[in-house]
Amino acid sequence: MRKLKRSTSTAVLLATLAGTAALATATPASATPASAASYHCKTSSYTVDDPSYTGPDSDNWDVDVRLCAKRSGGYIYTTAKVNWDGPYAAHQHSSLTFNNARFHLQTKRSTVGKDPIVKYASYSGLENALEHSSGHGNGSYETGTLKTKASGRYQYLADGYIQLDWSGDGKGYRKALLFSASPRV
């Protein structure tokens, strides 16, 4: 009979421990899953002069670009947001400011030396956004998101640049406006 009590006591103890372990490993419904990674971003600025404007007012465009990358579920996601403070005078003739404008977003694999591009896209919607700035010449534009399958042994980053083709100067796209890449993910 003594053996039965010991077996029963052992069974109760094991059941109690198992229940405690189950409670300790349960997560609340509101917990954020580990796969819901957040973007890692870097903002940089560039000031560009409108070469076709010769009026008395300021004609500089102050541009901020925020490049972002994240790793989630075996994929890399990259995106960009452009904000600008354009000249007030440019808004008065905004549809005449650019022939073309685009943002070129790149997903790059981080390596020693030059980082190879693994995916890219050009977003020509930037021209329309620039030409429809606010009454004070301000505005913003967001690119789409690039999704790339990640290789576990590499880190990746978002990079990008703006190309502008100013109306009235006859030179097509000018030298690219370069911005700082996002942190590596």
C-alpha positions as CSV (number, residue, x, y, z in Angstrom):
1,M,0.0,0.0,0.0
2,R,2.9,2.2,0.7
3,K,4.0,1.9,-3.0
4,L,0.6,3.2,-4.2
5,K,0.8,6.3,-2.0
6,R,4.3,7.1,-3.4
7,S,3.1,6.6,-7.0
8,T,0.1,8.7,-6.4
9,S,2.2,11.4,-4.7
10,T,4.7,11.3,-7.7
11,A,1.8,11.6,-10.2
12,V,0.3,14.6,-8.4
13,L,3.7,16.3,-8.2
14,L,4.4,15.7,-11.9
15,A,0.9,17.0,-12.8
16,T,1.5,20.1,-10.7
17,L,4.9,20.8,-12.3
18,A,3.5,20.2,-15.8
19,G,0.6,22.7,-15.1
20,T,3.1,25.3,-13.7
21,A,5.3,24.9,-16.8
22,A,2.3,25.3,-19.1
23,L,1.3,28.5,-17.3
24,A,4.8,29.8,-17.4
25,T,5.1,29.4,-21.1
26,A,1.7,30.8,-22.1
27,T,1.8,34.3,-23.6
28,P,-1.0,36.8,-23.2
29,A,-3.1,37.4,-26.3
30,S,-1.8,41.0,-26.5
31,A,1.8,40.0,-26.8
32,T,3.6,41.0,-30.0
33,P,5.0,38.1,-32.0
34,A,8.7,38.1,-32.5
35,S,8.3,38.1,-36.3
36,A,6.7,41.6,-36.2
37,A,10.0,43.4,-36.7
38,S,10.2,47.2,-36.9
39,Y,11.9,49.3,-39.6
40,H,15.4,50.6,-39.1
41,C,15.6,54.0,-40.7
42,K,18.1,56.8,-41.5
43,T,17.2,60.3,-42.6
44,S,19.5,62.6,-44.6
45,S,19.1,65.9,-46.4
46,Y,20.1,67.6,-49.6
47,T,19.6,71.1,-50.9
48,V,19.2,71.5,-54.6
49,D,19.0,74.7,-56.7
50,D,16.5,75.0,-59.5
51,P,18.8,75.8,-62.5
52,S,16.0,77.2,-64.7
53,Y,14.7,79.8,-62.2
54,T,16.3,83.2,-62.4
55,G,13.8,85.3,-60.4
56,P,14.5,87.4,-57.3
57,D,13.1,84.9,-54.8
58,S,14.9,81.9,-53.3
59,D,14.8,78.8,-55.6
60,N,16.3,76.1,-53.4
61,W,14.5,72.9,-52.6
62,D,15.4,71.4,-49.2
63,V,14.8,67.6,-49.4
64,D,14.8,65.1,-46.6
65,V,14.8,61.4,-47.4
66,R,14.1,58.7,-44.8
67,L,15.3,55.2,-46.0
68,C,14.0,52.2,-44.0
69,A,14.7,48.5,-44.0
70,K,13.4,45.6,-41.9
71,R,13.8,41.8,-41.8
72,S,10.7,39.8,-41.0
73,G,9.6,36.2,-41.7
74,G,12.6,35.5,-44.0
75,Y,12.1,38.6,-46.1
76,I,13.7,42.1,-46.3
77,Y,11.3,45.0,-46.7
78,T,12.6,48.4,-47.9
79,T,10.8,51.7,-48.3
80,A,11.4,55.5,-48.4
81,K,9.7,58.7,-47.6
82,V,10.6,62.0,-49.2
83,N,9.8,65.4,-47.5
84,W,10.6,68.8,-49.0
85,D,10.5,72.5,-48.4
86,G,10.4,74.0,-51.9
87,P,10.5,77.7,-52.8
88,Y,7.2,79.5,-52.6
89,A,7.7,81.0,-56.1
90,A,8.0,77.5,-57.6
91,H,4.5,76.6,-56.4
92,Q,3.1,79.5,-58.4
93,H,4.3,77.7,-61.6
94,S,4.6,74.2,-60.2
95,S,3.4,72.4,-63.3
96,L,6.3,74.0,-65.2
97,T,9.1,73.1,-62.7
98,F,9.9,69.5,-63.8
99,N,9.8,67.5,-67.0
100,N,10.4,64.4,-64.9
101,A,11.3,63.4,-61.4
102,R,11.7,60.0,-59.8
103,F,12.9,58.2,-56.7
104,H,15.1,55.2,-57.3
105,L,14.7,52.7,-54.3
106,Q,17.3,49.9,-53.9
107,T,17.5,46.9,-51.6
108,K,21.2,46.1,-51.2
109,R,23.1,43.1,-49.6
110,S,25.7,44.4,-47.2
111,T,29.2,43.2,-48.1
112,V,32.8,44.4,-47.9
113,G,33.3,47.0,-50.6
114,K,30.4,48.0,-52.9
115,D,27.0,46.6,-51.8
116,P,25.3,44.7,-54.6
117,I,21.8,45.6,-55.5
118,V,19.4,42.7,-55.1
119,K,16.1,44.5,-56.0
120,Y,15.2,48.0,-57.1
121,A,12.3,50.1,-58.4
122,S,11.9,53.6,-59.8
123,Y,8.9,55.7,-58.6
124,S,8.0,58.4,-61.1
125,G,5.0,59.5,-58.9
126,L,7.5,61.9,-57.2
127,E,7.2,64.4,-60.1
128,N,3.4,64.8,-59.6
129,A,3.9,65.1,-55.8
130,L,6.6,67.8,-56.2
131,E,4.5,69.7,-58.7
132,H,1.5,69.6,-56.4
133,S,3.2,71.0,-53.3
134,S,1.3,73.0,-50.7
135,G,0.8,76.8,-51.1
136,H,4.2,77.3,-49.4
137,G,6.0,74.8,-51.6
138,N,6.1,71.9,-49.0
139,G,5.1,68.3,-49.5
140,S,5.9,64.6,-49.1
141,Y,5.9,61.4,-51.1
142,E,6.2,57.7,-50.0
143,T,7.5,55.0,-52.3
144,G,6.0,51.5,-52.4
145,T,7.7,48.7,-50.4
146,L,10.2,46.3,-52.0
147,K,10.0,42.7,-50.6
148,T,13.0,40.5,-51.1
149,K,13.8,36.9,-50.0
150,A,16.6,37.1,-47.4
151,S,19.6,34.8,-47.1
152,G,20.2,34.2,-43.5
153,R,23.9,34.8,-43.7
154,Y,23.7,38.3,-45.1
155,Q,22.6,41.7,-43.8
156,Y,20.6,44.1,-46.0
157,L,19.9,47.8,-46.3
158,A,17.7,50.3,-48.1
159,D,19.4,52.8,-50.4
160,G,18.1,55.3,-52.9
161,Y,18.5,58.5,-54.8
162,I,16.4,61.2,-56.6
163,Q,16.8,62.2,-60.2
164,L,15.3,65.5,-61.4
165,D,14.8,66.7,-65.0
166,W,14.2,70.5,-64.6
167,S,11.9,72.2,-67.2
168,G,13.5,74.8,-69.3
169,D,17.1,73.8,-69.0
170,G,17.2,71.3,-71.8
171,K,19.6,68.9,-70.0
172,G,17.4,65.9,-69.1
173,Y,18.1,64.2,-65.8
174,R,20.8,65.9,-63.8
175,K,23.3,64.2,-61.4
176,A,21.5,62.0,-58.9
177,L,20.8,63.4,-55.4
178,L,22.3,60.8,-53.1
179,F,21.1,60.1,-49.6
180,S,22.4,58.0,-46.6
181,A,21.4,54.3,-46.6
182,S,19.4,52.8,-43.8
183,P,21.0,50.8,-41.1
184,R,21.7,47.1,-41.9
185,V,19.1,44.5,-40.9
